[in-house]
Structures are given as C-alpha cells and as structure tokens.
Amino acid sequence: MPRRVTAELDLDLGSSVDLIFQITAAQGVPLVSETLTFSQGDRVYTPTEIVDQSGSRLHRLTGEQGPLSVRYEALAHGPSQNPRTSDLETITYLRPSRYCQSDEVFAQARRQFRGLTGAELVSAVSNFVASTVTYTPGLSLGTDSAVTTLMTGQGVCRDYAHVAIALLRAMDMPARYAACYAPGLEPMDFHAVAEAYLDGAWYVIDATRLADRRSLVRIATGRDASDCAFLSFYGGYVGLDRLHVDAVLENEVPDAAIPDDHEALVQIA
C-alpha cells in the first residue's frame, strides 16, 4: 500500500533556539523515497538525528533568529519492520504517565470492563471511548489528560488515545501512544492513536473512527503525547506561522474499497 506523506512548517524564531522535531516516518517504515529540509533564506541546516528504542526519529538543530522553513516528504510502501518490544518497555507501558493516569481511572475501568481480557477487552475499550467522547476540534487544551476528557466528554485524537491507553493500563494491558500520518483523515493533520499489547504484538485503536488503521504511517511512539510532540523547543521563542500536513494513498488499493470496521485486530503497517 503506497502512501505519500508530507509536512510543511513555517516557523518564526525570536532568537537562537534549540529545536527538536518528530515529523519523519519512524525507523522501520519501508521508504521508497524521503526528503527533509530545514532552510532559512539561503542557509540550509543539517540536523542531528536521534533514534529512540521504539524507532522514533528525532531531528535536532539550533535555529537562529528569523523565519525557518521545514519541508518533509516521503513515499512509504510495504510492511514495516517494528523493533522487538522489551520486557522493560511493557512495564513502562503498564504504568501511569502524565496524560494517561491509569491509577486515577482504575476503579472506573474495573467496573466498566470487569471480566474482559485479550481481544474482547481491546474491542470494548475502543467502543466505549468512541461512544462516550465527542470529536470537538479547538475545544480541548494541550494540557488535557485522560481524566479531563472523561469528565468533559470531548476532545481530539490525542484525547481519545489518552483515554483508551489509561483504561487499558488500568486493566493490566500494556498500552502506548503513536503519532501517525493518516491517509484520508478529515480534517487532515498529524494523527494520534493508541496501541494495545496482546500476545506479543501491538494492535492499533483509533477510537475517533476517522482513519483507516491499515494505511497509517508511524511517526513516533511513546507513553503519551508528551513523548511524541511534532515540535519541542528550548531557550527561546518559536511562533508557528503555518502548518500543512497531507497523507494520501498513491495508487488505487483493493483493501481501501473495504472500510475499516475498527473491530478486527490491526497493526500499524
């Protein structure tokens, strides 16, 4: 399934600033082609690439005052080769984290999903979040957590993912956050989903029901959104003047004609 993904960021740097980006396809995603540029007028920056244990690729550079243009484009095709999950990672993804307070939702999860395990639990959590949270762009805050979203009943993709992760961890199932490109997503943007660890593999949950899980392109993986921000900066002011994200299927794909029922166990390709 060939998928072409692009990201364009126009930034305004108020001074010299340390910039860290997570916008490229993760390590292990089979890429036919890829370009990533950071430019400021005639100057082109060469970032330092750092790869974490999950295969997320971080690009770091020190930008100088003025406008900075970031451009990324890649063509992905074929199945991904995901790194083996270590015992330490599964322990990490069982613990509460900043936005996924599984300890605070423990009692609710145990009441709501009593007796469920395995694939039944994954399906039940996905359906519960899909039916109790309303997709409301512009109303949730970047500091909202799973607890906040359960209280308000509204949010965007990151909020849906946080609730699903918190509930799964509360039921003793390792769960993690994944930032992705999502062909066909509407409205188009960077997308976030949850992943549940079952029988040695990670299966994706998109409780928003806005994207076909089979076509996702992984960008970053972590405990929650704090590990997967598309931009982090330190030591100065950064203004985001423009952000454009796109992801499309390059050719007609037979599977694309069959909608994702969001019930089957699916891995990020």
Buried (B, 14 or more C-beta within 10 A) or exposed (E): BBBBBBBBBBBBBEEEBBBBBBBBBBBBBEBEEBEBEBEBEEEEBEBEEEEBEBBBBBBEBBBEBEBBBBBBBBBBBEEBEBBEBEEEBBEBBBEBBEBBBBEBBBEBBEEBBEEBEEBEBBBBBBBBBBEBBEBEEEEBEEEBBBBBBBEBEBBBBBBBBBBBBBBBBBBEBBBBBBBBBBBBBEEBBBBBBBBBBBEEEBBBBBBBBBBBBBBBBBBBBBBBBBBBBBBBBEEBEBEEEEBEBBBBBBEEBEEBEEEBEBEEBBBBB
